[in-house]
Amino acid sequence: PCTVADAPARCGTFDVAESPSSSRVLHLKVTVLPATERNIAPIFVFGGGPGVPVTPGAELEVKLFAAERRLHDTVFVDERGAGGSAPLLCPNAMKAHEREMIEGDLFPAPLVIDCRRELEPNADLTHYTFDDFAADVESLRKALGYKRIDIIALSAGTRAALTFLSHFPSSVGAMLLSGPVPPQNRIPLEFGRDADA
């Protein structure tokens, strides 16, 4: 039990294996705001980025969406590798390439290479994908005892929502996709083209 903006909530972590063959356990940060009257359909919030943490949004949910919360539990889970869910951080690479990030390309190749080298000893980077996040959400859905979930997704979170729907169609009631990123859009390779558009 916890409180979010003076509202009762449940806060904690949900443990998942990094991969089926890995002994590494990822502790996913989760906040659940229970419906204030009765839960007719839980809403899961998927953030953009990819990798923007959603758990801080629980406070805004309490302050701005009282009507929505009457009939919906709202679930916030930070995507694996982001926010409070086993974040993939490479502080040494970020420091070493600070100037390049400010003055150069969006993702300077030397930064990406050094960051990967820094992360690989402690993480299997092939398991921080939308497919893995979809499996995490399905496991969390089951653990929370929900039959079907509704999804509200923003930007790159819409790709996660579409991935979840493709893998677990019977687990989805409805989806609201804001700024959808279709599967054929190769994040981040087409950022420049999309910004121009």
C-alpha positions in Angstrom: 0.0 0.0 0.0 1.1 3.5 -0.7 -0.4 6.9 -1.5 -0.1 8.9 -4.8 -1.1 12.6 -4.5 -3.0 11.6 -1.3 -4.9 8.8 -3.2 -4.7 5.2 -2.0 -2.6 3.1 -4.4 -0.4 0.0 -4.5 3.3 0.5 -5.3 6.0 -2.1 -5.7 7.9 -4.2 -8.1 7.0 -7.2 -10.3 9.8 -9.6 -10.9 10.4 -11.1 -14.4 13.3 -13.1 -15.8 15.5 -11.2 -18.2 15.1 -14.1 -20.7 13.9 -17.7 -20.5 17.5 -18.9 -20.2 18.8 -16.1 -17.9 19.1 -16.3 -14.1 19.0 -12.5 -14.0 15.7 -11.1 -12.5 14.4 -7.7 -13.4 12.4 -5.8 -10.9 9.8 -3.8 -12.8 8.4 -0.8 -11.0 4.6 -0.8 -10.8 2.0 1.6 -9.5 -1.7 0.6 -9.4 -4.4 3.2 -8.8 -7.6 1.3 -7.9 -10.9 2.5 -9.3 -12.7 4.8 -6.9 -16.1 3.1 -7.4 -15.7 -0.2 -9.2 -13.3 -1.6 -11.8 -15.0 -2.4 -15.0 -11.8 -2.5 -17.1 -8.3 -1.9 -16.0 -6.3 0.7 -18.0 -2.6 0.1 -18.6 -0.5 3.2 -19.6 2.3 2.7 -22.2 4.7 5.7 -22.5 6.7 7.0 -25.4 10.4 7.2 -26.1 10.8 4.3 -26.2 11.9 4.1 -22.6 10.1 7.0 -21.0 9.1 6.0 -17.5 5.3 6.0 -16.9 5.1 5.5 -13.1 5.6 9.3 -12.5 2.4 9.8 -14.4 0.3 8.2 -11.6 0.3 11.6 -9.8 -1.2 13.3 -12.9 -3.8 10.6 -13.2 -5.0 11.3 -9.7 -5.0 15.1 -10.2 -6.5 15.3 -13.7 -8.5 12.1 -14.4 -10.9 11.6 -11.5 -13.8 10.8 -13.8 -11.8 8.1 -15.6 -10.7 6.6 -12.3 -14.2 6.0 -11.1 -14.6 2.8 -13.1 -11.0 1.8 -14.0 -8.0 0.6 -12.1 -5.0 2.4 -13.7 -1.8 0.5 -14.0 1.6 2.1 -14.6 4.6 -0.2 -15.2 8.0 1.2 -16.3 9.2 -0.7 -19.4 12.2 -3.0 -18.7 15.4 -1.1 -19.0 13.8 2.3 -18.2 12.7 4.4 -15.3 12.5 2.2 -12.2 12.6 -1.1 -14.0 16.2 -2.3 -14.2 17.3 0.9 -16.1 20.0 0.5 -18.7 22.3 3.3 -17.8 25.8 3.9 -19.2 27.1 6.9 -17.2 30.7 6.5 -18.3 29.9 6.5 -22.0 27.5 9.5 -21.5 30.2 11.5 -19.7 32.9 10.6 -22.3 30.6 11.7 -25.2 28.8 14.6 -23.6 30.0 17.1 -26.1 29.2 14.9 -29.1 25.6 14.5 -27.8 25.2 18.3 -27.6 26.9 19.3 -30.8 26.7 16.2 -33.0 24.2 13.6 -34.3 21.3 12.4 -32.3 22.9 9.0 -31.6 26.7 9.4 -32.2 28.1 6.0 -33.2 31.0 6.1 -30.7 28.5 6.8 -27.8 26.3 3.9 -28.9 29.4 1.5 -29.1 30.8 2.6 -25.7 27.4 2.5 -24.0 26.8 -1.1 -25.4 30.2 -2.2 -24.1 29.4 -0.7 -20.7 26.0 -2.4 -20.5 26.7 -5.9 -21.9 28.5 -7.3 -18.9 25.3 -6.9 -16.8 22.5 -7.2 -19.3 21.5 -9.2 -22.3 20.6 -6.4 -24.6 18.7 -8.6 -27.0 15.9 -8.9 -24.4 14.9 -5.3 -24.0 12.5 -5.2 -26.9 8.8 -4.6 -27.4 8.2 -8.4 -27.6 9.8 -8.7 -24.1 7.8 -5.8 -22.7 4.6 -7.4 -24.1 5.4 -10.6 -22.3 6.0 -8.6 -19.1 2.7 -6.9 -19.3 0.9 -10.2 -20.0 2.5 -11.7 -16.9 1.6 -8.7 -14.8 -2.0 -8.8 -16.1 -2.3 -12.4 -15.0 -0.7 -11.7 -11.6 -3.1 -8.8 -10.9 -6.0 -11.1 -11.8 -7.3 -9.0 -14.7 -9.1 -10.8 -17.6 -8.8 -8.1 -20.3 -7.0 -4.8 -20.2 -7.5 -1.5 -22.0 -4.4 0.3 -23.1 -3.7 4.0 -23.5 -0.5 4.6 -25.4 1.6 7.5 -26.6 4.1 7.7 -29.5 6.5 4.7 -29.2 4.2 3.2 -26.6 1.8 2.7 -29.4 4.3 0.3 -31.0 4.4 -1.6 -27.6 0.6 -1.6 -27.6 0.4 -3.0 -31.1 3.0 -5.6 -30.2 1.0 -6.6 -27.1 -2.2 -6.9 -29.2 -0.5 -9.1 -31.8 0.9 -11.5 -29.2 -2.1 -11.5 -26.8 -5.3 -10.4 -28.6 -7.6 -12.1 -26.2 -6.1 -10.0 -23.4 -7.1 -6.6 -24.9 -10.5 -4.9 -24.5 -9.7 -1.6 -26.2 -6.8 0.6 -27.1 -6.4 4.4 -27.5 -3.3 5.1 -29.5 -2.0 8.7 -29.6 0.6 9.6 -32.2 0.8 6.0 -33.4 4.2 4.6 -34.6 3.3 1.8 -37.1 5.5 -1.4 -37.2 7.1 -0.4 -40.5 8.5 2.8 -38.9 12.1 1.9 -37.9 12.8 3.7 -34.6 15.1 5.8 -34.5 16.2 5.5 -38.1 13.3 7.6 -39.4 13.2 10.3 -36.8 14.6 12.9 -39.3 12.1 12.0 -42.0 9.2 12.1 -39.5 10.3 15.4 -38.0 10.4 16.9 -41.5 6.9 15.6 -42.2 
